[in-house]
Amino acid sequence: MNAITVRGVTKNFGELSVLKGVNLDVQQGEIFTLLGANGAGKSTLINILTTLSLPNSGTVSIMGFDPRKDGNAVRKLI
């Protein structure tokens, strides 16, 4: 089972596209790092994964929970 699954996630702030179709899988027990230049969308993705922000499109699963629908469950896991 994946601990984190992200499929086609996009995030826009007005006309600015910050995330454009992000896909990733993180297995349980795996150590995962986000690397990128300033403004690459790392913090935006973390905010989506931790229920602090909503994506414009795409799906996210944290240990089988959808942060949009099961935010309390995701926050308990964190």
PyMOL CGO cylinders between C-alpha atoms (Angstrom):
from pymol import cmd
from pymol.cgo import CYLINDER

trace = [
    CYLINDER, 0.00, 0.00, 0.00, 1.18, 3.50, -0.81, 0.3, 1, 1, 1, 1, 1, 1,
    CYLINDER, 1.18, 3.50, -0.81, 1.44, 5.91, 2.09, 0.3, 1, 1, 1, 1, 1, 1,
    CYLINDER, 1.44, 5.91, 2.09, 0.99, 8.82, -0.34, 0.3, 1, 1, 1, 1, 1, 1,
    CYLINDER, 0.99, 8.82, -0.34, -0.49, 8.77, -3.82, 0.3, 1, 1, 1, 1, 1, 1,
    CYLINDER, -0.49, 8.77, -3.82, -0.77, 11.92, -5.94, 0.3, 1, 1, 1, 1, 1, 1,
    CYLINDER, -0.77, 11.92, -5.94, -2.32, 11.88, -9.41, 0.3, 1, 1, 1, 1, 1, 1,
    CYLINDER, -2.32, 11.88, -9.41, -2.62, 14.82, -11.80, 0.3, 1, 1, 1, 1, 1, 1,
    CYLINDER, -2.62, 14.82, -11.80, -2.58, 17.47, -9.08, 0.3, 1, 1, 1, 1, 1, 1,
    CYLINDER, -2.58, 17.47, -9.08, -2.73, 21.05, -10.26, 0.3, 1, 1, 1, 1, 1, 1,
    CYLINDER, -2.73, 21.05, -10.26, -2.79, 24.28, -8.28, 0.3, 1, 1, 1, 1, 1, 1,
    CYLINDER, -2.79, 24.28, -8.28, -3.26, 27.77, -9.62, 0.3, 1, 1, 1, 1, 1, 1,
    CYLINDER, -3.26, 27.77, -9.62, -3.09, 31.12, -7.88, 0.3, 1, 1, 1, 1, 1, 1,
    CYLINDER, -3.09, 31.12, -7.88, -5.00, 33.35, -10.25, 0.3, 1, 1, 1, 1, 1, 1,
    CYLINDER, -5.00, 33.35, -10.25, -3.23, 33.16, -13.61, 0.3, 1, 1, 1, 1, 1, 1,
    CYLINDER, -3.23, 33.16, -13.61, -0.10, 31.59, -12.07, 0.3, 1, 1, 1, 1, 1, 1,
    CYLINDER, -0.10, 31.59, -12.07, 0.10, 27.78, -12.43, 0.3, 1, 1, 1, 1, 1, 1,
    CYLINDER, 0.10, 27.78, -12.43, 2.17, 26.49, -9.52, 0.3, 1, 1, 1, 1, 1, 1,
    CYLINDER, 2.17, 26.49, -9.52, 1.59, 22.73, -9.88, 0.3, 1, 1, 1, 1, 1, 1,
    CYLINDER, 1.59, 22.73, -9.88, 0.95, 21.24, -13.29, 0.3, 1, 1, 1, 1, 1, 1,
    CYLINDER, 0.95, 21.24, -13.29, -0.16, 17.61, -13.19, 0.3, 1, 1, 1, 1, 1, 1,
    CYLINDER, -0.16, 17.61, -13.19, 2.01, 16.28, -10.35, 0.3, 1, 1, 1, 1, 1, 1,
    CYLINDER, 2.01, 16.28, -10.35, 2.12, 12.47, -9.98, 0.3, 1, 1, 1, 1, 1, 1,
    CYLINDER, 2.12, 12.47, -9.98, 3.98, 10.55, -7.28, 0.3, 1, 1, 1, 1, 1, 1,
    CYLINDER, 3.98, 10.55, -7.28, 3.83, 7.49, -5.06, 0.3, 1, 1, 1, 1, 1, 1,
    CYLINDER, 3.83, 7.49, -5.06, 5.50, 7.08, -1.68, 0.3, 1, 1, 1, 1, 1, 1,
    CYLINDER, 5.50, 7.08, -1.68, 5.51, 3.58, -0.23, 0.3, 1, 1, 1, 1, 1, 1,
    CYLINDER, 5.51, 3.58, -0.23, 4.99, 2.93, 3.48, 0.3, 1, 1, 1, 1, 1, 1,
    CYLINDER, 4.99, 2.93, 3.48, 8.35, 3.10, 5.25, 0.3, 1, 1, 1, 1, 1, 1,
    CYLINDER, 8.35, 3.10, 5.25, 10.02, 4.87, 2.34, 0.3, 1, 1, 1, 1, 1, 1,
    CYLINDER, 10.02, 4.87, 2.34, 12.01, 8.07, 2.89, 0.3, 1, 1, 1, 1, 1, 1,
    CYLINDER, 12.01, 8.07, 2.89, 11.02, 10.66, 0.31, 0.3, 1, 1, 1, 1, 1, 1,
    CYLINDER, 11.02, 10.66, 0.31, 12.41, 14.14, -0.36, 0.3, 1, 1, 1, 1, 1, 1,
    CYLINDER, 12.41, 14.14, -0.36, 11.10, 16.99, -2.49, 0.3, 1, 1, 1, 1, 1, 1,
    CYLINDER, 11.10, 16.99, -2.49, 13.85, 18.94, -4.21, 0.3, 1, 1, 1, 1, 1, 1,
    CYLINDER, 13.85, 18.94, -4.21, 13.50, 21.88, -6.53, 0.3, 1, 1, 1, 1, 1, 1,
    CYLINDER, 13.50, 21.88, -6.53, 14.28, 25.50, -7.16, 0.3, 1, 1, 1, 1, 1, 1,
    CYLINDER, 14.28, 25.50, -7.16, 12.57, 28.36, -5.36, 0.3, 1, 1, 1, 1, 1, 1,
    CYLINDER, 12.57, 28.36, -5.36, 9.04, 28.66, -6.67, 0.3, 1, 1, 1, 1, 1, 1,
    CYLINDER, 9.04, 28.66, -6.67, 8.88, 25.08, -7.93, 0.3, 1, 1, 1, 1, 1, 1,
    CYLINDER, 8.88, 25.08, -7.93, 5.77, 24.25, -5.85, 0.3, 1, 1, 1, 1, 1, 1,
    CYLINDER, 5.77, 24.25, -5.85, 7.29, 22.17, -3.04, 0.3, 1, 1, 1, 1, 1, 1,
    CYLINDER, 7.29, 22.17, -3.04, 5.56, 24.05, -0.22, 0.3, 1, 1, 1, 1, 1, 1,
    CYLINDER, 5.56, 24.05, -0.22, 2.31, 24.16, -2.18, 0.3, 1, 1, 1, 1, 1, 1,
    CYLINDER, 2.31, 24.16, -2.18, 2.35, 20.38, -2.57, 0.3, 1, 1, 1, 1, 1, 1,
    CYLINDER, 2.35, 20.38, -2.57, 3.10, 19.89, 1.15, 0.3, 1, 1, 1, 1, 1, 1,
    CYLINDER, 3.10, 19.89, 1.15, 0.22, 22.23, 2.00, 0.3, 1, 1, 1, 1, 1, 1,
    CYLINDER, 0.22, 22.23, 2.00, -2.11, 20.11, -0.14, 0.3, 1, 1, 1, 1, 1, 1,
    CYLINDER, -2.11, 20.11, -0.14, -0.87, 16.86, 1.42, 0.3, 1, 1, 1, 1, 1, 1,
    CYLINDER, -0.87, 16.86, 1.42, -1.37, 18.24, 4.95, 0.3, 1, 1, 1, 1, 1, 1,
    CYLINDER, -1.37, 18.24, 4.95, -4.90, 19.61, 4.28, 0.3, 1, 1, 1, 1, 1, 1,
    CYLINDER, -4.90, 19.61, 4.28, -3.82, 23.27, 4.48, 0.3, 1, 1, 1, 1, 1, 1,
    CYLINDER, -3.82, 23.27, 4.48, -4.74, 23.90, 0.84, 0.3, 1, 1, 1, 1, 1, 1,
    CYLINDER, -4.74, 23.90, 0.84, -6.92, 22.28, -1.82, 0.3, 1, 1, 1, 1, 1, 1,
    CYLINDER, -6.92, 22.28, -1.82, -5.75, 21.35, -5.31, 0.3, 1, 1, 1, 1, 1, 1,
    CYLINDER, -5.75, 21.35, -5.31, -7.58, 22.76, -8.30, 0.3, 1, 1, 1, 1, 1, 1,
    CYLINDER, -7.58, 22.76, -8.30, -7.68, 19.30, -9.85, 0.3, 1, 1, 1, 1, 1, 1,
    CYLINDER, -7.68, 19.30, -9.85, -6.31, 15.80, -9.40, 0.3, 1, 1, 1, 1, 1, 1,
    CYLINDER, -6.31, 15.80, -9.40, -6.47, 13.32, -6.55, 0.3, 1, 1, 1, 1, 1, 1,
    CYLINDER, -6.47, 13.32, -6.55, -4.49, 12.80, -3.35, 0.3, 1, 1, 1, 1, 1, 1,
    CYLINDER, -4.49, 12.80, -3.35, -4.51, 9.83, -0.99, 0.3, 1, 1, 1, 1, 1, 1,
    CYLINDER, -4.51, 9.83, -0.99, -2.76, 9.68, 2.38, 0.3, 1, 1, 1, 1, 1, 1,
    CYLINDER, -2.76, 9.68, 2.38, -2.83, 6.13, 3.80, 0.3, 1, 1, 1, 1, 1, 1,
    CYLINDER, -2.83, 6.13, 3.80, -6.05, 5.60, 1.84, 0.3, 1, 1, 1, 1, 1, 1,
    CYLINDER, -6.05, 5.60, 1.84, -7.69, 8.82, 3.05, 0.3, 1, 1, 1, 1, 1, 1,
    CYLINDER, -7.69, 8.82, 3.05, -8.69, 11.69, 0.77, 0.3, 1, 1, 1, 1, 1, 1,
    CYLINDER, -8.69, 11.69, 0.77, -7.53, 14.95, 2.41, 0.3, 1, 1, 1, 1, 1, 1,
    CYLINDER, -7.53, 14.95, 2.41, -10.55, 16.77, 0.93, 0.3, 1, 1, 1, 1, 1, 1,
    CYLINDER, -10.55, 16.77, 0.93, -13.09, 14.40, 2.48, 0.3, 1, 1, 1, 1, 1, 1,
    CYLINDER, -13.09, 14.40, 2.48, -11.15, 12.95, 5.44, 0.3, 1, 1, 1, 1, 1, 1,
    CYLINDER, -11.15, 12.95, 5.44, -9.09, 15.91, 6.61, 0.3, 1, 1, 1, 1, 1, 1,
    CYLINDER, -9.09, 15.91, 6.61, -9.41, 15.00, 10.29, 0.3, 1, 1, 1, 1, 1, 1,
    CYLINDER, -9.41, 15.00, 10.29, -8.15, 11.46, 9.65, 0.3, 1, 1, 1, 1, 1, 1,
    CYLINDER, -8.15, 11.46, 9.65, -5.17, 12.78, 7.66, 0.3, 1, 1, 1, 1, 1, 1,
    CYLINDER, -5.17, 12.78, 7.66, -4.29, 15.30, 10.37, 0.3, 1, 1, 1, 1, 1, 1,
    CYLINDER, -4.29, 15.30, 10.37, -4.42, 12.53, 13.00, 0.3, 1, 1, 1, 1, 1, 1,
    CYLINDER, -4.42, 12.53, 13.00, -1.93, 10.51, 10.94, 0.3, 1, 1, 1, 1, 1, 1,
    CYLINDER, -1.93, 10.51, 10.94, 0.40, 13.48, 10.68, 0.3, 1, 1, 1, 1, 1, 1,
]
cmd.load_cgo(trace, "trace")
